[in-house]
Amino acid sequence: MSHKSQLDSSKDTFLPRSSASESTDSGVEPALYLIPTPISDAPVDTVLPDYNITLLKGIRHFIVENLRDARRFIKRVWPEADISALQFSVLNRHTEISEVSSFLEPLRCGQPVGVMSDAGCPAIADPGALPVAIAQREGFRVKALVGPSSILMALMGSGFSGQGFSFHGYLPIDDEQRRESLRILENESQRSDMTQIFIETPYRNEKTLHFMAHNLRPATRICIACDITDPVGEKIIARTAGEWKGLLDVSGRVPEFDKRPAIFLIYAGGEESVQQTKSLKGDFRVKNQNGFNKIKRRK
């Protein structure tokens, strides 16, 4: 089968350049595979499905954010791997944009290519989005594999709105600029009923939480999620800014969050969310005909 892009004129449907009927000697279909990596020291089998590892063993070409981390991960899940037989292209903030297209040359020749971040899901707040964009533009199949995402798992555990959310990377370091950024995020969260998410350098976690608690409105909710998926250290805690301020004023510091990878979330809620919360307070329990309690909402 030709590797040129195809257009089925009868169905007017675009077909990817690689199909399920094509495979390499390893049995892996030619495609761009987005391979998640662990975000903690948790056992691999608790955060990644076996399918990912089986598929990884059939790939010889990788686009990686950090060469050392990629090699270490591969040896961790595939101890007998001959690392010297694998090809790695490094994609990070130092990589010239003009180089990225060449990283997909094996895919153009019918070979599968894997993309790996240094931790978590590639292409999510990650330079891996660049080769994905090129692969999509050229009509290649892109396959995203299952794995941990600290951003999504923090949102899941926060109890904040998952209907709408926005990720902002790092906030400014300057206090005035940071204060203004927090106010913008808080106002946007209230206006649009969206959760606002950002990350911080681990050694600034404690300072960041203090800053948020003292600069956001007391009713605005703050969640800090650290060491996600770690079987011992994981903490996902959500409180209002007022509650965080009270805790910090009493204890002075929160050492359990210090110097640990963390995600910060802000949720001020919109008017609709406030009304929904109030309506839940009007729920009451009644017994159904079988005698079991159920929730009935007051109209």
Secondary structure, 3 states (H helix, E strand, C coil): CCCCCEEECCCCEEECCCCCCCCCCCCCCCCEEECCECCCCCCHHHCCCHHHHHHHCCCCEEEECCHHHHHHHHHHHCCCCCHHHCEEEECCCCCCHHHHHHHHHHHHCCCCEEEECCCECCCCCCCCHHHHHHHHHCCCCEEECCCCCHHHHHHHHHCCCCCCEEEEEECCCCHHHHHHHHHHHHHHHHHHCCEEEEECCHHHHHHHHHHHHHHCCCCCEEEEEECCCCCCCCEEEEEEHHHHHHHHHHHCCCHHHCCCCEEEEEECCCHHHHHHHHHHCCCEEEECCCCCEEEECCC
